[in-house]
Amino acid sequence: MRICIFGAGAVGSHFAVRLARAGHEVSCVMRDPHLDAVRANGLTLKVGDSSVTARVRASADPAELGPQDVVISTLKATGVSALATGLLPLLERDTAIVFA
């Protein structure tokens, strides 16, 4: 399943790692400098003494990621305008949108 996390900060990155490790094709819409770090090293989730890393596609431009099966918005209320302007290239006829 193609899943895009729109606004991959702390909460979105947690979702992204878990979903990627479960075998889904995960992409993330995020900004610099987080974007640069994810492109270079993947996303790492630290829980207690353990950590897991996942590779995801990452971009500041949703159009680069293409249509998705599911889009999960983890934006703060102040960032919702970015979703309104960036959502269209991620959508297909049956794309589900989840607000977390």
N, C-alpha and C positions, 0 to 999 in steps of 0.2 A: 504494500500500500504506500502511495506517495503522500507524505504528510509534511506540511510546511508549518513551522513555528514562526509566527509573525510577532517579532519583538522578543528575541531570545536573550533576555537578561537572566537573572538568577532563576526564576520560576520556569521560564521557557527553556532554558538550557537544561534544567533538570528533566523536563519532559522529553527534550530532544535526545539526550543520552539514553534514557530508559527505552524510548521507542526505537531508536537505532539499534540498540543491543538486542531488542526483541525481533529484529530482522526487517524492519520497515525502512523504506527509502526516505530519509529525513533531510529536509532542507530548512534553513533558517534565514530569516530577514533580520539583520542586525547592523549596528553602526560601528565605526572605528572607535577605539582601538581593539575592541572585542573581536570585530570582524577579522582583523589581521592575525590575531592570535589563534583564532579558530581555523583559519585557512592554513596556518603553519603547523599547528599542533593537534587539531581536533578539539573536541570538548571533553573536559575531565570533570567528573562528578565525584566529590569527596564526601563520604559518609562515615563518621567515626574515624577509625584507623585505615579504612579501605578506600580505594579510588578505582574508578573505571573510566576508560576513555572511549570515545566513539568518533568516527569520521563522519561528518555531515557536509552537504553542500551549503555554502554560506554566501550571501550577497547583501548589499545595501539596496539593490534594485530588484524588486520582485519579478520583473519581466524576464530576468536572466534565469529564473528558476522554473518557469513554465507551469502548465496546468497541474493541479494537485487533486488528490481524492479527498483530502481533509485539510483545512486550514485552521490552526489553533491560534487564536489571538491571546497573547499574554501581555498586551500593552497596558500601561497605566492609563487612566482616563485622559490625561493630558496628551497622550500620543495617538488617540483614536483617529485624528484627522489623517495620519499617515496610513492607517488601514483603509480609510475611505478612498484615498487616492491611489493606493498600491494594490488593492485587492483584485481588481479586474483581470490582470494577466494570470492570476493563480486559479481562476475559476473555469470549470467545465460545467456541463449541464447538471450534473449530480454532485458537485462538490459540496461537502458538508462544512459548515463554519461553526466553530466552537469558541465561546468566550470563556476563558479560564480566569 
